[in-house]
Amino acid sequence: MSTINGVCQSCGMPLMSPADQGTESDGTPSIQYCTYCYQNGKFTDPTATVEQMAEKAGEVISKMYEMPLDRAKELSRMQIQNLVRWSGRVIPSCESCGMPLISDHDAGTEKDETPSTKYCTYCYQNGAFTEPDLTHETMIQKYAAIFASQYGMPVHKAEQMVSQFTSSLPRWR
């Protein structure tokens, strides 16, 4: 069995196990979409918009992580708009923190000053991690405090969310 990584490129749900994956028309697992968004090679709601998807995802996130609904929808909208279904392109994410690398300004730099294709400017500069001794647990604590403050959620729920969304990132595997 292969390891599933990444998120659904329609709703942003983490693809943590084969059961999370949608299916292609031939019955094989989809490598891009979850079971809620994609079955038998088709979107389950082909007329959905970014706003509608953010509404649905926001409601789930609000309940799961005890986040105020308006902030959960805001977070969902910000994440969903960068996914393949809505942006029309693959936007890479930082392999350390998960931040979307939308432009070269978001990317860290390699030793030769070229933009990194794997890491953001906050995690990686001049070909090295900005915090080389950072552990996954310390990163979770650090970002959970930021998320809890920014999105009005309990710290323990922010820790769960950050852990879930970063555990499959290459730096922490």
C-alpha positions as CSV (number, residue, x, y, z in Angstrom):
1,M,0.0,0.0,0.0
2,S,1.4,3.4,-0.9
3,T,1.4,6.4,1.4
4,I,-1.2,9.0,0.5
5,N,0.0,12.6,0.8
6,G,-1.4,16.0,0.1
7,V,-4.9,17.4,0.1
8,C,-8.0,17.1,-2.1
9,Q,-7.5,19.5,-4.9
10,S,-11.2,20.5,-4.7
11,C,-12.0,21.0,-1.0
12,G,-8.6,20.9,0.8
13,M,-9.3,17.8,2.9
14,P,-6.1,16.0,3.9
15,L,-5.8,12.7,1.9
16,M,-4.5,10.6,4.8
17,S,-5.5,7.1,3.8
18,P,-6.8,5.3,0.7
19,A,-10.4,5.5,2.1
20,D,-10.1,9.3,1.7
21,Q,-9.5,9.1,-2.0
22,G,-12.2,9.5,-4.6
23,T,-12.4,7.2,-7.6
24,E,-11.6,7.5,-11.3
25,S,-14.1,6.3,-13.9
26,D,-12.3,2.9,-14.1
27,G,-12.6,2.5,-10.3
28,T,-8.9,3.3,-9.5
29,P,-8.2,5.7,-6.6
30,S,-8.0,9.4,-7.5
31,I,-4.6,10.9,-6.6
32,Q,-6.1,14.4,-6.6
33,Y,-9.6,14.3,-5.1
34,C,-11.3,13.0,-2.0
35,T,-14.3,10.7,-1.9
36,Y,-16.6,13.5,-1.0
37,C,-15.8,15.6,-4.1
38,Y,-15.0,13.0,-6.7
39,Q,-16.5,9.6,-7.6
40,N,-16.5,7.5,-10.7
41,G,-14.3,10.1,-12.5
42,K,-16.7,13.0,-11.9
43,F,-17.2,15.7,-9.3
44,T,-20.1,14.9,-7.0
45,D,-21.2,18.6,-7.3
46,P,-20.0,19.7,-10.7
47,T,-21.7,23.2,-10.4
48,A,-20.1,24.1,-7.1
49,T,-18.3,27.4,-6.8
50,V,-15.3,28.3,-4.6
51,E,-17.6,30.2,-2.3
52,Q,-19.9,27.2,-1.9
53,M,-17.0,24.9,-1.3
54,A,-15.6,27.3,1.3
55,E,-19.0,27.5,2.9
56,K,-19.1,23.6,3.3
57,A,-15.5,23.2,4.3
58,G,-15.8,26.1,6.7
59,E,-18.7,24.5,8.5
60,V,-16.7,21.3,8.9
61,I,-13.6,23.1,10.1
62,S,-15.6,25.2,12.5
63,K,-17.1,22.1,14.2
64,M,-13.9,20.0,14.2
65,Y,-11.6,22.7,15.6
66,E,-14.0,24.9,17.5
67,M,-13.2,27.9,15.3
68,P,-15.8,30.7,14.8
69,L,-17.7,30.0,11.6
70,D,-16.8,33.2,9.9
71,R,-13.1,32.7,10.5
72,A,-13.3,29.0,9.4
73,K,-14.9,30.1,6.1
74,E,-12.2,32.7,5.6
75,L,-9.5,30.2,6.1
76,S,-11.2,27.7,3.8
77,R,-11.7,30.3,1.1
78,M,-8.0,31.3,1.3
79,Q,-6.9,27.7,1.0
80,I,-9.4,26.4,-1.6
81,Q,-8.8,29.1,-4.1
82,N,-5.3,27.8,-4.6
83,L,-6.3,24.2,-5.4
84,V,-6.3,22.7,-8.9
85,R,-10.0,22.6,-9.4
86,W,-10.3,26.3,-8.8
87,S,-7.0,27.8,-9.9
88,G,-6.6,25.6,-12.9
89,R,-3.0,24.9,-12.0
90,V,-0.9,23.0,-9.4
91,I,0.4,25.5,-6.8
92,P,3.1,23.8,-4.8
93,S,3.2,24.1,-1.0
94,C,6.1,24.5,1.3
95,E,7.2,21.0,2.3
96,S,7.9,22.2,5.8
97,C,4.9,24.4,6.8
98,G,2.4,23.9,3.9
99,M,2.2,27.5,2.8
100,P,1.2,27.8,-0.8
101,L,4.1,29.0,-3.0
102,I,2.0,31.2,-5.3
103,S,4.9,33.4,-6.5
104,D,8.7,33.6,-6.4
105,H,8.2,36.1,-3.5
106,D,6.7,33.3,-1.4
107,A,9.6,30.9,-2.1
108,G,12.7,30.6,0.0
109,T,16.1,30.7,-1.8
110,E,18.7,28.2,-2.7
111,K,22.4,28.9,-2.2
112,D,22.7,30.4,-5.6
113,E,19.7,32.8,-4.8
114,T,17.3,31.1,-7.1
115,P,13.8,30.5,-5.7
116,S,13.3,27.2,-3.9
117,T,10.7,24.9,-5.5
118,K,10.1,23.1,-2.2
119,Y,10.2,25.6,0.7
120,C,8.8,29.0,1.6
121,T,10.8,32.1,2.5
122,Y,9.9,31.7,6.2
123,C,11.3,28.1,6.4
124,Y,14.3,28.2,4.0
125,Q,16.9,30.8,3.0
126,N,20.3,30.5,1.2
127,G,19.9,26.7,0.7
128,A,19.2,25.9,4.4
129,F,16.3,25.8,6.9
130,T,15.9,29.0,8.8
131,E,15.4,26.8,11.9
132,P,17.5,23.7,11.2
133,D,17.0,22.2,14.7
134,L,13.2,22.7,14.6
135,T,11.3,19.5,15.4
136,H,7.8,18.7,14.1
137,E,6.4,18.9,17.7
138,T,8.0,22.4,18.2
139,M,6.7,23.5,14.8
140,I,3.2,22.4,15.8
141,Q,3.4,24.4,19.1
142,K,4.7,27.5,17.3
143,Y,2.1,27.5,14.5
144,A,-0.7,26.4,16.7
145,A,-0.3,29.5,18.9
146,I,-0.4,31.7,15.8
147,F,-3.5,29.9,14.4
148,A,-5.3,30.0,17.8
149,S,-4.8,33.8,18.0
150,Q,-5.5,34.6,14.4
151,Y,-8.6,32.4,14.1
152,G,-10.1,32.5,17.6
153,M,-9.8,28.8,18.4
154,P,-8.6,26.9,21.4
155,V,-4.9,26.2,21.4
156,H,-5.4,22.4,21.8
157,K,-7.6,22.4,18.7
158,A,-5.1,24.5,16.8
159,E,-2.5,21.9,17.7
160,Q,-4.7,19.1,16.3
161,M,-5.2,21.0,13.1
162,V,-1.6,22.0,12.5
163,S,-0.5,18.4,13.3
164,Q,-3.0,16.9,10.9
165,F,-2.2,19.3,8.1
166,T,1.6,19.0,8.4
167,S,2.2,15.4,9.3
168,S,2.4,14.3,5.7
169,L,4.8,17.1,4.6
170,P,8.2,15.8,3.5
171,R,10.2,17.6,6.1
172,W,8.3,15.8,8.9
173,R,8.0,12.2,7.5
